[in-house]
Amino acid sequence: MENSNERFNQSFFRFEDLRIYHKSIEYNNWVHKSVGYFSDDSKMTLAVPFTRSAQAIALNIAEGSSRLKSQFSYYLKIAKTSIRECLVYTSIAKELGYFSEEQDEESRRQLMELTRMIGALINSIERTEEEKANYHASHKPKDDIDFED
């Protein structure tokens, strides 16, 4: 019978094993709590798109993880676009007086951390793909082998 601890150490879904995924969920939760205080007229114009962009970070990480590595890299870049959207929403929320200086700084801190982590993961994926391509190129069979009689 399978050890119950082993079953929980690795997820069936690969993305759930990624720290960046969990960080993106933490940011998403922070955004949901923070926009709860927005006025009713700003809920649809600011809070809803802000939370969608925050959700898109995690969603793109999850979606990309099920793809080829080159495609995963592409989805991670889309997640970085969502991070930039969240930064714009953060700035708007501060300018409109919905975010305090501390909330603005906290959002920016989390977004910078997410950007660094995603950038590192993209670099790792692309470096691995480049190394694999170089290995295959250097171990390619030669077509013009001379055979001695």
C-alpha positions, 0 to 999 in steps of 0.5 A: 500500500502507498505511503500516505505521506508520499502521496501528498509530497508530489502533486498530480498537477505539476504546477502545484509543486512550483513555488511561483504558483503558490506565490501567485495564489498568495498575491491573488488572495491579497488582491481579493482582500484589498479590493474589497474596500473599493467603492461600488462604482470602482468595483466593476471598473477597477476591482474586477479587472485587477482581480482577473489580472491577478488570477491570470498570473496563476492561471498561465502558470498552471496552463503552461506547465502542462505544455512543452517547455518552449510553450511553458516559457511562452505562458510564463511570459504571458503571466509576466504581462499580467504582473505588469497589468497588476502594477498598473491597477496598483498605481490607479488604486493608489492615485484614486485613494483606494490604496495606502502607501503601505498597500502600494508598497506591498503590492509592488514588493509582491509583484517584483518577487513574482517577476524575479521568480518567473524570470528565473524559471524562464531562464532555466527552461530556455537554458535547458532547452538550449543545452539539449539542442547543443547536445543533440547537435554535437552527437548528430551522426555524420553522413560522410563517414568513410569506411575502410575496406 
